[in-house]
Amino acid sequence: MTTNQKPNYTLPIIVMFFLFAMISFVTGFQNPFGVILKEQLGLSALQSQLGNAANFIAYAFMGLPAGMILQKKGYKFSAIAAVLVGLVGVVFMFISSMLDGNDLIFTVYLIGAFIAGFSMCMLNTVVNPMLNTLGGGGKKGNQLLQFGGATNSLAATICPVLVGYLMGGSLQGLSLVNARPALWVAMGIFALAFVVLILSKLPEPILEELRNAPKKQEKPSLLGALKFRHYVGGVIAIFLYVGIEVGIPNMANLYMTNELHMDTAIAGSLVGAYWFLMLCGRLLGGSLGSVLSPKMMLIIVSSVALVLLLGAIFLDPATTITVPFIGAEAPINIFLLILCGLCTSVMWGGIFNLAVEGLGKFTAVASGFFMVMVCGGGILPLIQGAVADATGYLSSYWVLFIATAYLLYYALIGSRVSKRDASAEVIAKEIKEGVMED
């Protein structure tokens, strides 16, 4: 008599959580480093966002290749390659702190941010489908994505607080030299991740499926994934969402340090509070994942975020409030923007879960293209920075308000899986036979 023992995925889940944290820690550099470079090199608000843009625009170049690597080589190979690429990117950023000449410093830094973006894209391509798969999709998969996102937010909370502390209390005389300890920490994290991955055994469901598939069976294509209308809507939603998540704290940091002339350490702590609330929101979202559907979560948080953004835009900055846990006074606008962290916390997991629902064997390639659209985290803040230069920091949040309105639309209508899209096999057959129905 034989029994089917359920696999224990505890270690793979822990590894994925660790990688999720790495993504956020290294990506988080671009916000405080943008403030430093703005002071060191005399950049505009738009130019200060170029490091962030380089980091996220790398997703546009690496998203599809990352999906192909995952499809052919599996999760472990892809994760190890991503860690090594990330180490190279951080080394470039460190080298930029050792150079003289504004143009050279900025160019080398941007190259490092761009290379680091390749790594973050590859890690995202691995972590999201892996956690969703380990959870079995649906509500359980969404739960794991939310808990993984909590580790992501924890690292994002630490990053601006750490760099803000290294910056001291004033912008005067700041340079990337001040941030070197944070870069050493990042290089150490990548080295540790490399060792952990080498010693870990990860399940490889994609490689297993390919090995068991008939030899003549066509490989899943991006065209097949794009035939799912709810997936296409999710691709647009993730592009806008990442821009919202990044744009809220980035512009708030510039507003506090440049227009309000707040202490840089306090400003960093307030930005850290935004990411801390994302951590709280993701823990809460993970706990409620078995009760609330991803669709309902997205509807609730998008609606609340719209209200908070309107308040941040219209309320008088002269009205201040003491921010809990930090004890610092900040304009009511900043407090409302910090509260947005509770809303953005569960958006990623909800959108991803809704977008890949029913994709079946197209999930890996779809995840790769999903990562392409993460470049919105670089493009929307650039647009917001241009609007800030022209009209002011607070009015630039209209860009994010419009983007958030689309997320509410996607949750209500765009995420519906049509009956025609319900079967991946039907889609695969249509592509093979050349049938392209409207």
Secondary structure by P-SEA (a helix, b strand, c coil): ccccccccaaaaaaaaaaaaaaaaaaaaccaaaaaaaaaaccccccccaaaaaaaaacccccaaaaaaaaaccccaaaaaaaaaaaaaaaaaaaaaaacccaaaaaaaaaaaaaaaaaaaaaaaaccaaaaaaaacccaaaaaaaaaaaaaaaaaaaaaaaaaaaaacccccccccccaaaaaaaaaaaaaaaaaaaaabbbbcaaaaaaaaccccccccccccccccaaaaaaaaaaaaaaaaaaaaaaaaaaaaaccccccaaaaaaaaaaaaaaaaaaaaaaaaacccccaaaaaaaaaaaaaaaaaaaacccccbbbbbccccccccaaaaaaaaccccccaaaaaaaaaaacccccaaaaaaaaaaaacaaaaaaaaaaaaaaacccccccaaaaaaaaaaaaaaaccccccccccccaaaaaaaaaaccccc
